């Protein structure tokens, strides 16, 4: 069909060319839609990790870097300091723990505060 479309264009038959061009575009769109519908159907049978991996590939999303939001350039020591500063800033509103209380805690007492979920 593509060759026929090109021949019609080169021959100057614009009516035939436009007709074949439109048919070619409709066919391409239909094939494109079928391709992605098939890919999505295959995702339903895969596990969630594969589902997201393939979805990101279909959408052409870039691989995410888990450290991309950190403002850190340089050594691993600097990265550790940036992460520590973040956690300190998140917990800055909490009251400080009195060291005297910590020294009184024993394994027997701490069992009262620990609950196991399972």
Order of alpha helices (4+ residues) and beta strands (2+ residues): alpha-alpha-alpha-alpha-alpha-alpha
